[in-house]
Amino acid sequence: MHAMHWAIGTLLFVGTIVFMEGFAYVAHRWLMHGPGWFLHASHHRPRHGNWEWNDLYAAIFAVPSILLLLGGVQWGWWPGTIWIGAGIAAYGAVYFGFHDVIVHRRLNHRYIPGSSYMKRIISAHRLHHVVETKHGTVSFGFLWAPKPEDLKAQLKARGNRGVRAPTALTRDAPAAAPRESVEHP
């Protein structure tokens, strides 16, 4: 096995992270909101406890990363598999930090988004969750999202089908500290 130049490896790593955002969009829109809804539906309902069926997707999507890293490090595969496997793992870590920690508050924190980028993707993801049904939702990306005004217009154009009624708590608000309700489009 020949070593790979770090610059090529870095390009593979960064390219994989960018690719994974596209893959996540496709998987979210056509797999999770399609035949995989039987697992993902738990993510659009109030969570009871620390886990939901949707969490199985994290384990499923970790398998390619683990295999690529193992193959590249232990089994003598092409060295690029290490960089690609690491890129998939890095995307998973960023996804977990953004989606599970910041947006859905699965770990307690005091982070308050200040940048327009963070406010935009958090708003877009919350607008995704105002729809409780398999169809009719908007914004399937995780690290890139359309403007919230555009998403609200899409929901309105669809007649707000599947949009939940406003509530005092979001699905992710800590039980001891109610937060504002998700904005109803």
Backbone as a printed PyTorch tensor [residue, N CA C, xyz], in Angstrom:
tensor([[[  0.8590,  -1.1840,   0.0000],
         [  0.0000,   0.0000,   0.0000],
         [  0.8980,   1.2390,   0.0000]],

        [[  0.6030,   2.1560,  -0.8900],
         [  1.3570,   3.3990,  -0.9870],
         [  0.6560,   4.4840,  -0.1880]],

        [[  1.4610,   5.3660,   0.4030],
         [  0.8950,   6.4960,   1.1510],
         [  0.2880,   7.4920,   0.1720]],

        [[ -0.6480,   8.2350,   0.6570],
         [ -1.3060,   9.2600,  -0.1600],
         [ -0.8220,  10.6260,   0.3020]],

        [[ -0.5620,  11.5180,  -0.6260],
         [ -0.1470,  12.8790,  -0.2810],
         [ -1.2560,  13.5370,   0.5410]],

        [[ -0.8460,  14.2700,   1.5710],
         [ -1.8270,  14.8760,   2.4740],
         [ -2.7720,  15.8340,   1.7620]],

        [[ -2.3000,  16.5240,   0.7270],
         [ -3.1560,  17.4840,   0.0070],
         [ -4.2890,  16.7520,  -0.7160]],

        [[ -3.9760,  15.6260,  -1.3270],
         [ -5.0230,  14.8430,  -2.0010],
         [ -5.9890,  14.2770,  -0.9590]],

        [[ -5.4180,  13.8000,   0.1500],
         [ -6.2660,  13.2920,   1.2350],
         [ -7.1870,  14.3650,   1.7830]],

        [[ -6.6560,  15.5600,   1.9530],
         [ -7.4770,  16.6710,   2.4610],
         [ -8.5970,  17.0080,   1.4850]],

        [[ -8.2930,  17.0020,   0.1880],
         [ -9.3450,  17.2400,  -0.8150],
         [-10.4230,  16.1560,  -0.7510]],

        [[ -9.9980,  14.9050,  -0.5980],
         [-10.9730,  13.8180,  -0.4590],
         [-11.8290,  14.0100,   0.7950]],

        [[-11.1990,  14.3820,   1.8900],
         [-11.8880,  14.5920,   3.1630],
         [-12.9320,  15.7000,   3.0430]],

        [[-12.5180,  16.8680,   2.5540],
         [-13.4330,  18.0120,   2.4120],
         [-14.5090,  17.7070,   1.3680]],

        [[-14.1080,  17.0960,   0.2550],
         [-15.0750,  16.7290,  -0.7690],
         [-16.1190,  15.7590,  -0.2500]],

        [[-15.7010,  14.8500,   0.6100],
         [-16.6460,  13.8960,   1.2030],
         [-17.6430,  14.6100,   2.0990]],

        [[-17.1840,  15.5740,   2.8730],
         [-18.1030,  16.3260,   3.7450],
         [-19.1410,  17.0500,   2.8920]],

        [[-18.7110,  17.6890,   1.8190],
         [-19.6460,  18.3890,   0.9230],
         [-20.6080,  17.3870,   0.2950]],

        [[-20.0750,  16.2710,  -0.1910],
         [-20.9120,  15.2180,  -0.7740],
         [-21.9510,  14.7200,   0.2330]],

        [[-21.5460,  14.5790,   1.4910],
         [-22.4550,  14.0480,   2.5110],
         [-23.6560,  14.9590,   2.7490]],

        [[-23.4890,  16.2650,   2.5840],
         [-24.6510,  17.1520,   2.7250],
         [-25.6620,  16.8510,   1.6280]],

        [[-25.1870,  16.6330,   0.4150],
         [-26.0820,  16.2450,  -0.6780],
         [-26.7030,  14.8850,  -0.4270]],

        [[-25.9010,  13.9430,   0.0340],
         [-26.4130,  12.6030,   0.3530],
         [-27.4660,  12.6860,   1.4550]],

        [[-27.1900,  13.4870,   2.4860],
         [-28.1390,  13.6310,   3.6030],
         [-29.4620,  14.2170,   3.1190]],

        [[-29.3890,  15.2010,   2.2200],
         [-30.6090,  15.7890,   1.6570],
         [-31.4330,  14.7140,   0.9510]],

        [[-30.7910,  13.9580,   0.0650],
         [-31.4870,  12.9170,  -0.6970],
         [-32.0580,  11.8490,   0.2390]],

        [[-31.2380,  11.3950,   1.1910],
         [-31.7030,  10.3660,   2.1280],
         [-32.8610,  10.8740,   2.9750]],

        [[-32.7760,  12.1150,   3.4240],
         [-33.8360,  12.6830,   4.2580],
         [-35.1330,  12.8520,   3.4640]],

        [[-35.0050,  13.3960,   2.2680],
         [-36.2080,  13.6860,   1.4840],
         [-36.8760,  12.4360,   0.9290]],

        [[-36.0880,  11.5210,   0.3550],
         [-36.7030,  10.4040,  -0.3700],
         [-36.6140,   9.0670,   0.3430]],

        [[-35.7580,   8.9390,   1.3520],
         [-35.7160,   7.6980,   2.1300],
         [-36.4880,   7.8750,   3.4420]],

        [[-36.0730,   8.8420,   4.2410],
         [-36.7120,   9.0280,   5.5480],
         [-38.1640,   9.4790,   5.4230]],

        [[-38.4450,  10.3340,   4.4450],
         [-39.8250,  10.7680,   4.2040],
         [-40.4620,   9.9230,   3.1120]],

        [[-39.9280,   8.7600,   2.8870],
         [-40.4540,   7.7800,   1.9300],
         [-40.5790,   6.4500,   2.6380]],

        [[-39.9270,   5.4100,   2.0930],
         [-40.0760,   4.0830,   2.6930],
         [-39.4940,   3.9640,   4.1060]],

        [[-38.6010,   4.8640,   4.4920],
         [-38.0310,   4.8260,   5.8370],
         [-38.8060,   5.6050,   6.8770]],

        [[-40.0040,   6.0640,   6.5140],
         [-40.8330,   6.8430,   7.4410],
         [-41.1580,   6.0570,   8.7080]],

        [[-41.2110,   4.7280,   8.6180],
         [-41.5490,   3.9170,   9.7990],
         [-40.5570,   4.1700,  10.9420]],

        [[-39.3220,   4.5680,  10.6380],
         [-38.3590,   4.9600,  11.6670],
         [-38.3730,   6.4680,  11.9040]],

        [[-38.4200,   7.2330,  10.8280],
         [-38.2880,   8.6930,  10.9230],
         [-39.5090,   9.3620,  11.5450]],

        [[-40.6650,   8.7320,  11.4690],
         [-41.8850,   9.3300,  12.0410],
         [-41.6920,   9.6750,  13.5190]],

        [[-40.9020,   8.8720,  14.2170],
         [-40.6620,   9.1320,  15.6430],
         [-39.9930,  10.4880,  15.8560]],

        [[-39.2960,  10.9780,  14.8470],
         [-38.5850,  12.2460,  14.9540],
         [-39.5160,  13.4440,  14.7540]],

        [[-40.6890,  13.2110,  14.2210],
         [-41.6640,  14.2800,  14.0130],
         [-42.7530,  14.2710,  15.0800]],

        [[-42.5940,  13.4630,  16.0950],
         [-43.5270,  13.4070,  17.2230],
         [-42.7730,  13.7940,  18.4880]],

        [[-43.5000,  14.1570,  19.5340],
         [-42.8070,  14.4640,  20.8000],
         [-41.9710,  13.2650,  21.2590]],

        [[-40.7730,  13.5490,  21.7130],
         [-39.8770,  12.4890,  22.1760],
         [-40.1410,  12.2240,  23.6490]],

        [[-40.1990,  10.9540,  23.9970],
         [-40.3540,  10.5390,  25.3900],
         [-39.1040,   9.7470,  25.7540]],

        [[-38.2750,  10.3080,  26.6070],
         [-37.0170,   9.6530,  26.9420],
         [-35.8840,  10.1550,  26.0610]],

        [[-34.7580,   9.4730,  26.1450],
         [-33.5590,   9.9220,  25.4360],
         [-33.4720,   9.4400,  23.9990]],

        [[-34.2130,   8.4220,  23.6310],
         [-34.0470,   7.7870,  22.3300],
         [-35.3420,   7.7780,  21.5520]],

        [[-35.1950,   7.6850,  20.2330],
         [-36.3420,   7.5420,  19.3330],
         [-35.9110,   6.5830,  18.2250]],

        [[-36.8590,   5.9790,  17.5470],
         [-36.5500,   5.0220,  16.4890],
         [-35.6660,   5.6350,  15.4070]],

        [[-35.8390,   6.9030,  15.1410],
         [-35.0510,   7.6090,  14.1350],
         [-33.5450,   7.5350,  14.4140]],

        [[-33.1630,   7.3490,  15.6720],
         [-31.7400,   7.2750,  16.0250],
         [-31.0360,   6.0980,  15.3620]],

        [[-31.7810,   5.1100,  14.9300],
         [-31.1600,   3.9790,  14.2330],
         [-30.4790,   4.4260,  12.9410]],

        [[-30.9480,   5.5220,  12.3480],
         [-30.3000,   6.0230,  11.1330],
         [-28.8390,   6.3940,  11.3880]],

        [[-28.5240,   6.9030,  12.5710],
         [-27.1310,   7.2500,  12.8790],
         [-26.2510,   6.0030,  12.8260]],

        [[-26.7380,   4.9120,  13.3690],
         [-25.9750,   3.6570,  13.3310],
         [-25.8670,   3.1310,  11.8980]],

        [[-26.9500,   3.1970,  11.1610],
         [-26.9530,   2.7220,   9.7720],
         [-25.9570,   3.5180,   8.9360]],

        [[-25.9820,   4.8480,   9.0580],
         [-25.1210,   5.6940,   8.2430],
         [-23.6670,   5.6930,   8.7210]],

        [[-23.3970,   5.1690,   9.9170],
         [-22.0180,   5.0600,  10.4030],
         [-21.2960,   3.8550,   9.7960]],

        [[-22.0450,   2.8690,   9.3480],
         [-21.4370,   1.6370,   8.8300],
         [-20.4570,   1.8940,   7.6820]],

        [[-20.8070,   2.6810,   6.6450],
         [-19.8250,   2.9140,   5.5720],
         [-18.5400,   3.5730,   6.0780]],

        [[-18.6650,   4.5110,   7.0070],
         [-17.4840,   5.1770,   7.5520],
         [-16.5940,   4.1810,   8.2740]],

        [[-17.1870,   3.3550,   9.0990],
         [-16.4170,   2.3570,   9.8500],
         [-15.7210,   1.3860,   8.8980]],

        [[-16.4500,   0.9130,   7.9000],
         [-15.8560,  -0.0280,   6.9400],
         [-14.7170,   0.6060,   6.1500]],

        [[-14.9030,   1.8520,   5.7040],
         [-13.8480,   2.5220,   4.9490],
         [-12.6070,   2.7740,   5.8020]],

        [[-12.8040,   3.1940,   7.0360],
         [-11.6640,   3.4130,   7.9340],
         [-10.9500,   2.0910,   8.2410]],

        [[-11.7240,   1.0880,   8.5580],
         [-11.1450,  -0.2210,   8.8580],
         [-10.4160,  -0.7880,   7.6430]],

        [[-11.0450,  -0.6920,   6.4780],
         [-10.4170,  -1.1890,   5.2590],
         [ -9.1270,  -0.4700,   4.9350]],

        [[ -9.1210,   0.8450,   5.1030],
         [ -7.9250,   1.6230,   4.7950],
         [ -6.8030,   1.4410,   5.7920]],

        [[ -7.1440,   1.2810,   7.0620],
         [ -6.1290,   1.1780,   8.1070],
         [ -5.6630,  -0.2660,   8.3060]],

        [[ -6.5740,  -1.2190,   8.3040],
         [ -6.2370,  -2.5950,   8.6720],
         [ -6.1830,  -3.5870,   7.5070]],

        [[ -6.9530,  -3.3670,   6.4720],
         [ -7.1010,  -4.3890,   5.4440],
         [ -6.3580,  -4.0840,   4.1430]],

        [[ -5.6210,  -3.0000,   4.1360],
         [ -4.7980,  -2.6850,   2.9820],
         [ -5.5300,  -2.1090,   1.7820]],

        [[ -6.6950,  -1.5650,   1.9870],
         [ -7.4290,  -0.9470,   0.8840],
         [ -6.7020,   0.3110,   0.4300]],

        [[ -7.1620,   0.8860,  -0.6680],
         [ -6.6360,   2.1460,  -1.1880],
         [ -6.6180,   3.1840,  -0.0690]],

        [[ -5.5100,   3.9270,   0.1130],
         [ -5.3990,   4.8950,   1.2130],
         [ -6.4920,   5.9700,   1.2170]],

        [[ -7.0630,   6.2660,   0.0680],
         [ -8.1270,   7.2630,   0.0200],
         [ -9.3450,   6.8690,   0.8370]],

        [[ -9.5190,   5.5680,   1.0670],
         [-10.6830,   5.1440,   1.8540],
         [-10.6110,   5.6750,   3.2800]],

        [[ -9.4060,   5.8770,   3.7890],
         [ -9.2490,   6.4380,   5.1450],
         [ -9.7870,   7.8640,   5.1750]],

        [[ -9.3880,   8.6590,   4.1790],
         [ -9.8150,  10.0580,   4.1190],
         [-11.3240,  10.1680,   3.8820]],

        [[-11.8550,   9.3110,   3.0430],
         [-13.3070,   9.3220,   2.7780],
         [-14.0670,   8.8830,   4.0190]],

        [[-13.6120,   7.8050,   4.6560],
         [-14.2510,   7.3470,   5.8950],
         [-14.2130,   8.4040,   6.9790]],

        [[-13.0650,   9.1110,   7.0660],
         [-12.9460,  10.1950,   8.0550],
         [-13.8740,  11.3570,   7.7050]],

        [[-14.0530,  11.6480,   6.4070],
         [-14.9750,  12.7110,   5.9900],
         [-16.4130,  12.3800,   6.3440]],

        [[-16.7990,  11.1210,   6.1550],
         [-18.1550,  10.6980,   6.5390],
         [-18.3280,  10.8430,   8.0490]],

        [[-17.3130,  10.4090,   8.8100],
         [-17.3720,  10.5280,  10.2720],
         [-17.4280,  11.9840,  10.7150]],

        [[-16.6500,  12.8530,  10.0590],
         [-16.6610,  14.2790,  10.4020],
         [-18.0320,  14.8900,  10.1300]],

        [[-18.6400,  14.5430,   8.9870],
         [-19.9760,  15.0400,   8.6990],
         [-20.9500,  14.5610,   9.7860]],

        [[-20.8320,  13.3060,  10.1740],
         [-21.6980,  12.7770,  11.2330],
         [-21.5340,  13.5360,  12.5370]],

        [[-20.3040,  13.9000,  12.8730],
         [-20.0560,  14.6490,  14.1100],
         [-20.6480,  16.0550,  14.0310]],

        [[-20.4630,  16.7180,  12.8860],
         [-21.0380,  18.0570,  12.6990],
         [-22.5630,  17.9680,  12.7310]],

        [[-23.1160,  16.9780,  12.0610],
         [-24.5610,  16.7630,  12.0520],
         [-25.0730,  16.5720,  13.4800]],

        [[-24.4100,  15.7200,  14.2510],
         [-24.8410,  15.4840,  15.6250],
         [-24.8140,  16.7800,  16.4280]],

        [[-23.7110,  17.5300,  16.3040],
         [-23.6070,  18.7830,  17.0490],
         [-24.6830,  19.7790,  16.6750]],

        [[-24.9260,  19.9240,  15.3820],
         [-25.9440,  20.8770,  14.9470],
         [-27.3500,  20.3590,  15.2200]],

        [[-27.6520,  19.2030,  14.6840],
         [-29.0190,  18.6980,  14.6930],
         [-29.4690,  18.2310,  16.0730]],

        [[-28.7030,  17.3580,  16.6900],
         [-29.1440,  16.7670,  17.9520],
         [-28.8770,  17.6560,  19.1640]],

        [[-27.7360,  18.3490,  19.1630],
         [-27.3990,  19.1670,  20.3280],
         [-28.0100,  20.5620,  20.2230]],

        [[-27.6980,  21.2890,  19.1420],
         [-28.1470,  22.6860,  19.0570],
         [-29.6410,  22.7910,  18.7610]],

        [[-30.1260,  22.1270,  17.7240],
         [-31.5330,  22.2930,  17.3410],
         [-32.4770,  21.5450,  18.2820]],

        [[-32.2100,  20.2630,  18.5020],
         [-33.1540,  19.4490,  19.2750],
         [-32.8080,  19.3370,  20.7560]],

        [[-31.7280,  19.9750,  21.1800],
         [-31.3690,  20.1020,  22.5930],
         [-31.3440,  18.7560,  23.3170]],

        [[-30.7440,  17.7670,  22.6840],
         [-30.6780,  16.4470,  23.3080],
         [-29.6080,  16.3890,  24.3930]],

        [[-28.7500,  17.3840,  24.4270],
         [-27.8100,  17.5960,  25.5150],
         [-28.0320,  19.0250,  25.9860]],

        [[-28.0070,  19.2250,  27.2910],
         [-28.2190,  20.5690,  27.8230],
         [-27.0730,  21.4860,  27.4250]],

        [[-27.4090,  22.6920,  27.0370],
         [-26.4000,  23.6830,  26.6930],
         [-27.0250,  25.0640,  26.8100]],

        [[-26.1720,  26.0640,  26.7520],
         [-26.6300,  27.4530,  26.8520],
         [-26.3510,  28.2260,  25.5770]],

        [[-26.0680,  27.5060,  24.5060],
         [-25.7450,  28.1630,  23.2390],
         [-26.9660,  28.9000,  22.7040]],

        [[-26.7560,  30.1530,  22.3180],
         [-27.7910,  30.9570,  21.6760],
         [-27.2070,  31.3880,  20.3290]],

        [[-27.8670,  30.9980,  19.2350],
         [-27.3090,  31.3480,  17.9250],
         [-27.2460,  32.8600,  17.7320]],

        [[-26.0890,  33.3140,  17.2710],
         [-25.9210,  34.7400,  17.0340],
         [-25.7570,  35.0790,  15.5580]],

        [[-25.1440,  34.1820,  14.8130],
         [-24.8880,  34.4800,  13.4060],
         [-26.1530,  34.2870,  12.5730]],

        [[-26.2200,  34.9930,  11.4680],
         [-27.3790,  34.8610,  10.5900],
         [-27.4370,  33.4490,   9.9910]],

        [[-26.2670,  32.8380,   9.7520],
         [-26.2310,  31.4690,   9.2310],
         [-26.8970,  30.4980,  10.2000]],

        [[-26.4910,  30.5350,  11.4650],
         [-27.0550,  29.6090,  12.4470],
         [-28.5490,  29.8600,  12.6520]],

        [[-28.9370,  31.1180,  12.6910],
         [-30.3690,  31.4230,  12.8400],
         [-31.1600,  30.8740,  11.6540]],

        [[-30.5910,  30.9920,  10.4680],
         [-31.2730,  30.5310,   9.2540],
         [-31.4580,  29.0190,   9.2500]],

        [[-30.3980,  28.2600,   9.5360],
         [-30.5480,  26.8090,   9.4640],
         [-31.3840,  26.2620,  10.6170]],

        [[-31.3320,  26.9050,  11.7580],
         [-32.1820,  26.4730,  12.8740],
         [-33.6420,  26.7650,  12.5430]],

        [[-33.9310,  27.9450,  12.0220],
         [-35.3100,  28.2780,  11.6310],
         [-35.8240,  27.3300,  10.5620]],

        [[-34.9790,  27.0380,   9.5770],
         [-35.3910,  26.1330,   8.5030],
         [-35.7000,  24.7440,   9.0490]],

        [[-34.8830,  24.2780,   9.9710],
         [-35.1280,  22.9400,  10.5210],
         [-36.3960,  22.9280,  11.3840]],

        [[-36.6270,  23.9810,  12.0920],
         [-37.8680,  24.0380,  12.8900],
         [-39.0890,  24.1100,  11.9770]],

        [[-38.9680,  24.8150,  10.8550],
         [-40.0730,  24.8350,   9.8920],
         [-40.2890,  23.4520,   9.2920]],

        [[-39.2220,  22.6880,   9.1330],
         [-39.3640,  21.3050,   8.6760],
         [-40.2200,  20.5230,   9.6630]],

        [[-40.0340,  20.7820,  10.9450],
         [-40.7310,  20.0180,  11.9800],
         [-42.1360,  20.5110,  12.2970]],

        [[-42.5700,  21.6210,  11.7450],
         [-43.9620,  22.0090,  11.9990],
         [-44.9130,  21.0920,  11.2480]],

        [[-44.4030,  20.3500,  10.2690],
         [-45.2150,  19.3760,   9.5430],
         [-45.0190,  18.0200,  10.2140]],

        [[-46.1090,  17.4310,  10.6580],
         [-46.0340,  16.1730,  11.3920],
         [-46.2070,  14.9500,  10.5020]],

        [[-46.4900,  15.1710,   9.2430],
         [-46.7990,  14.0620,   8.3540],
         [-45.6190,  13.7320,   7.4450]],

        [[-45.7340,  12.6080,   6.7720],
         [-44.6870,  12.1240,   5.8710],
         [-44.4870,  13.0620,   4.6800]],

        [[-45.5710,  13.6380,   4.1930],
         [-45.5240,  14.4940,   3.0050],
         [-45.8320,  15.9420,   3.3670]],

        [[-45.3850,  16.8520,   2.5290],
         [-45.7490,  18.2630,   2.6690],
         [-44.7670,  19.1080,   3.4380]],

        [[-43.6860,  18.5300,   3.9150],
         [-42.7470,  19.3220,   4.6840],
         [-41.7380,  20.0160,   3.7590]],

        [[-40.9240,  20.8630,   4.3190],
         [-39.9400,  21.6420,   3.5680],
         [-38.5750,  21.4940,   4.2230]],

        [[-37.5270,  21.8980,   3.5080],
         [-36.1640,  21.9740,   4.0240],
         [-35.6360,  20.6240,   4.5080]],

        [[-34.9300,  19.9330,   3.6330],
         [-34.4090,  18.6120,   3.9660],
         [-32.9130,  18.5930,   4.2070]],

        [[-32.2260,  19.6920,   3.9440],
         [-30.7920,  19.7460,   4.1960],
         [-30.5140,  19.9510,   5.6720]],

        [[-29.2520,  19.8390,   6.0440],
         [-28.8880,  20.0060,   7.4460],
         [-27.9260,  21.1640,   7.6610]],

        [[-27.0140,  21.3700,   6.7420],
         [-26.0270,  22.4340,   6.9060],
         [-26.2320,  23.5780,   5.9160]],

        [[-27.1780,  23.4150,   5.0090],
         [-27.5790,  24.4750,   4.1020],
         [-29.0970,  24.4490,   4.0540]],

        [[-29.6960,  25.6250,   4.0420],
         [-31.1560,  25.6850,   4.0040],
         [-31.6040,  26.9530,   3.2950]],

        [[-32.7570,  26.8810,   2.6240],
         [-33.3350,  28.0920,   2.0240],
         [-33.7340,  29.0920,   3.1090]],

        [[-34.0260,  30.3060,   2.6750],
         [-34.4710,  31.3410,   3.6050],
         [-35.7970,  30.9180,   4.2510]],

        [[-35.9610,  31.1700,   5.5500],
         [-37.2170,  30.8100,   6.2230],
         [-38.4560,  31.4220,   5.5570]],

        [[-38.3200,  32.6440,   5.0090],
         [-39.4750,  33.2640,   4.3400],
         [-39.9190,  32.4280,   3.1420]],

        [[-38.9470,  31.8900,   2.4060],
         [-39.2700,  31.0550,   1.2500],
         [-39.9430,  29.7520,   1.6920]],

        [[-39.4680,  29.1920,   2.7940],
         [-40.0600,  27.9470,   3.3010],
         [-41.4910,  28.1780,   3.7910]],

        [[-41.7110,  29.3020,   4.4570],
         [-43.0700,  29.6300,   4.9150],
         [-44.0000,  29.7940,   3.7170]],

        [[-43.5030,  30.4110,   2.6610],
         [-44.3130,  30.5840,   1.4500],
         [-44.6450,  29.2300,   0.8280]],

        [[-43.6930,  28.2960,   0.8310],
         [-43.9610,  26.9530,   0.3120],
         [-45.0420,  26.2530,   1.1300]],

        [[-44.9330,  26.3510,   2.4490],
         [-45.9480,  25.7260,   3.3120],
         [-47.3210,  26.3370,   3.0610]],

        [[-47.3630,  27.6500,   2.9520],
         [-48.6320,  28.3380,   2.7060],
         [-49.2090,  27.9290,   1.3510]],

        [[-48.3590,  27.8170,   0.3300],
         [-48.8160,  27.4250,  -1.0110],
         [-49.3980,  26.0120,  -1.0020]],

        [[-48.9530,  25.1950,  -0.0850],
         [-49.4750,  23.8260,   0.0430],
         [-50.6980,  23.7610,   0.9430]],

        [[-51.1880,  24.9130,   1.3360],
         [-52.3660,  24.9650,   2.1900],
         [-52.0820,  24.5550,   3.6240]],

        [[-50.8110,  24.6200,   4.0290],
         [-50.3980,  24.2420,   5.3830],
         [-50.8340,  22.8370,   5.7710]],

        [[-50.9370,  21.9410,   4.7800],
         [-51.3160,  20.5500,   5.0530],
         [-50.2880,  19.8940,   5.9650]],

        [[-50.7710,  19.2360,   7.0150],
         [-49.9020,  18.5140,   7.9350],
         [-49.2370,  19.3720,   8.9870]],

        [[-49.4770,  20.6960,   8.9470],
         [-48.8400,  21.5930,   9.9110],
         [-49.5590,  21.4660,  11.2460]],

        [[-48.7730,  21.2440,  12.2840],
         [-49.3560,  21.1110,  13.6270],
         [-49.8170,  22.4610,  14.1310]],

        [[-50.7840,  22.4170,  15.0050],
         [-51.2700,  23.6460,  15.6300],
         [-50.1940,  24.1660,  16.5780]],

        [[-50.1120,  25.4790,  16.7640],
         [-49.1130,  26.0260,  17.6930],
         [-49.3200,  25.4620,  19.0950]],

        [[-48.2100,  25.2010,  19.7850],
         [-48.2780,  24.6990,  21.1560],
         [-47.3920,  25.5480,  22.0390]],

        [[-47.5350,  25.3670,  23.3480],
         [-46.7190,  26.1200,  24.2950],
         [-45.2820,  25.6170,  24.3240]],

        [[-45.0760,  24.3510,  23.9700],
         [-43.7400,  23.7630,  23.9870],
         [-43.3940,  23.1990,  22.6270]],

        [[-42.1330,  23.2950,  22.2640],
         [-41.6860,  22.5920,  21.0660],
         [-41.3600,  21.1640,  21.4780]],

        [[-41.1460,  20.2800,  20.5270],
         [-40.8440,  18.8850,  20.8540],
         [-39.5210,  18.7490,  21.5800]],

        [[-38.6910,  19.7850,  21.5360],
         [-37.3490,  19.6890,  22.0810],
         [-37.1040,  20.6040,  23.2730]],

        [[-38.1330,  21.2640,  23.7440],
         [-37.9310,  22.1650,  24.8670],
         [-37.6870,  21.3510,  26.1300]],

        [[-36.7220,  21.7610,  26.9460],
         [-36.5370,  21.0690,  28.2220],
         [-37.8170,  21.1690,  29.0370]],

        [[-38.2170,  20.0840,  29.6560],
         [-39.4830,  20.0410,  30.3900],
         [-39.5440,  21.0900,  31.4910]],

        [[-38.4210,  21.3810,  32.1410],
         [-38.4130,  22.3230,  33.2500],
         [-38.3670,  23.7760,  32.7970]],

        [[-38.0550,  24.0150,  31.5340],
         [-37.9040,  25.3920,  31.0610],
         [-38.6030,  25.5600,  29.7140]],

        [[-39.9200,  25.8130,  29.7220],
         [-40.6340,  25.9620,  28.4480],
         [-40.0450,  27.0880,  27.6120]],

        [[-40.0080,  26.8490,  26.3090],
         [-39.5350,  27.8610,  25.3680],
         [-40.7160,  28.3220,  24.5430]],

        [[-40.4300,  29.3250,  23.7310],
         [-41.4710,  29.8390,  22.8420],
         [-41.9090,  28.7380,  21.8830]],

        [[-43.1080,  28.8610,  21.3660],
         [-43.5990,  27.8620,  20.4340],
         [-42.9310,  28.0420,  19.0760]],

        [[-42.9630,  26.9770,  18.2870],
         [-42.4700,  27.0520,  16.9320],
         [-43.3930,  27.9830,  16.1630]],

        [[-42.8220,  28.8880,  15.4060],
         [-43.6300,  29.8550,  14.6690],
         [-44.5190,  29.1270,  13.6710]],

        [[-45.7850,  29.4240,  13.7060],
         [-46.7600,  28.8120,  12.8020],
         [-46.7840,  29.5990,  11.5030]],

        [[-46.4930,  28.9330,  10.3800],
         [-46.4340,  29.6780,   9.1100],
         [-47.7770,  30.2240,   8.6830]]])
